[in-house]
Amino acid sequence: MTNQTYDDGRARNLEALLRALAERIRELDSAGNLLAGAAELSRLVGDVRSELFHYEVRATYDTPEVAENRRIVNDAIKQSEQGEQWPGREWTEDGGDGLDTPE
């Protein structure tokens, strides 16, 4: 199974791509060639855009455990909004829970 998360190494690579794009824009602009470099910038923007998409999707990926925890919380919220009460127990004065337990 492939890793569905976006690891730190890949995140650092994305940051480097963004910085390289910004630097190239500055270079072209300072040389007065910003629009002349449109084809190059389009290619660079495409590379960055693709990697940004992967970052956005994978950075928000839920592991199965997280998805199950989220489901449990959402179910509890729905029950609460519908007025359902958590099935509590009656406590007795001796500190027991009032349930008969076989001895």
C-alpha positions as MATLAB code, in Angstrom:
seq = 'MTNQTYDDGRARNLEALLRALAERIRELDSAGNLLAGAAELSRLVGDVRSELFHYEVRATYDTPEVAENRRIVNDAIKQSEQGEQWPGREWTEDGGDGLDTPE';
ca = [
       0.000    0.000    0.000;
       1.325    3.432   -0.869;
       1.864    6.059    1.771;
      -1.180    8.319    1.739;
       0.371   11.062    3.826;
       2.490   13.959    2.687;
       5.822   13.493    4.466;
       8.220   16.248    5.565;
      10.654   15.597    2.723;
       7.997   16.050    0.107;
       6.716   19.170    1.874;
      10.242   20.667    1.844;
      10.438   19.881   -1.892;
       7.166   21.748   -2.479;
       8.476   24.740   -0.554;
      11.616   24.689   -2.743;
       9.475   24.581   -5.906;
       7.475   27.583   -4.717;
      10.637   29.526   -3.894;
      12.187   28.633   -7.267;
       9.082   29.872   -9.062;
       9.106   33.115   -7.078;
      12.817   33.610   -7.780;
      12.392   32.964  -11.501;
       9.555   35.503  -11.638;
      11.777   38.059   -9.899;
      14.654   37.352  -12.316;
      12.490   37.704  -15.412;
      10.837   40.822  -14.028;
      14.124   42.545  -13.164;
      15.431   41.806  -16.687;
      12.231   43.163  -18.219;
      11.368   39.744  -19.682;
       8.419   38.759  -17.541;
       6.005   38.255  -20.421;
       8.709   36.871  -22.724;
       9.150   34.047  -20.214;
       5.439   33.137  -20.274;
       6.008   29.619  -21.674;
       8.651   28.824  -19.060;
       6.490   30.251  -16.288;
       3.490   28.244  -17.477;
       5.532   25.041  -17.215;
       6.824   25.967  -13.749;
       3.368   26.978  -12.555;
       2.005   23.648  -13.835;
       4.620   21.714  -11.874;
       3.912   23.697   -8.713;
       0.153   23.442   -9.180;
       0.331   19.656   -9.523;
       2.423   19.311   -6.388;
       0.171   21.734   -4.483;
      -2.814   19.578   -5.398;
      -1.096   16.462   -4.031;
      -0.169   18.344   -0.880;
      -3.717   19.556   -0.331;
      -5.233   16.108   -0.879;
      -2.692   14.103    1.112;
      -2.266   16.595    3.928;
      -5.971   16.180    4.672;
      -6.057   12.384    4.231;
      -7.500   10.552    7.196;
      -6.009    7.262    8.278;
      -8.633    4.559    8.924;
      -8.275    5.150   12.672;
      -8.815    8.905   12.335;
     -11.793    8.341   10.019;
     -13.378    5.966   12.571;
     -12.816    8.444   15.412;
     -14.331   11.222   13.287;
     -17.361    8.995   12.551;
     -17.895    8.290   16.262;
     -17.733   11.985   17.123;
     -20.079   12.928   14.270;
     -22.573   10.241   15.354;
     -22.507   11.596   18.910;
     -23.066   15.154   17.641;
     -26.050   14.009   15.535;
     -27.572   12.171   18.501;
     -27.114   15.248   20.668;
     -28.723   17.506   18.060;
     -31.674   15.116   17.812;
     -32.179   15.313   21.554;
     -31.023   11.799   22.276;
     -29.421   11.408   25.661;
     -26.428    9.275   26.502;
     -27.736    6.215   28.309;
     -26.505    7.003   31.794;
     -26.604    4.843   34.879;
     -28.127    5.545   38.221;
     -25.534    5.608   40.975;
     -26.338    4.304   44.421;
     -25.309    5.862   47.700;
     -22.729    3.142   48.290;
     -20.918    4.184   45.109;
     -22.153    1.303   42.986;
     -23.758    1.722   39.619;
     -27.046    0.159   40.633;
     -26.589   -2.843   38.371;
     -27.003   -6.288   39.806;
     -23.857   -8.284   39.373;
     -23.728  -12.039   39.974;
     -21.577  -13.053   42.894;
];
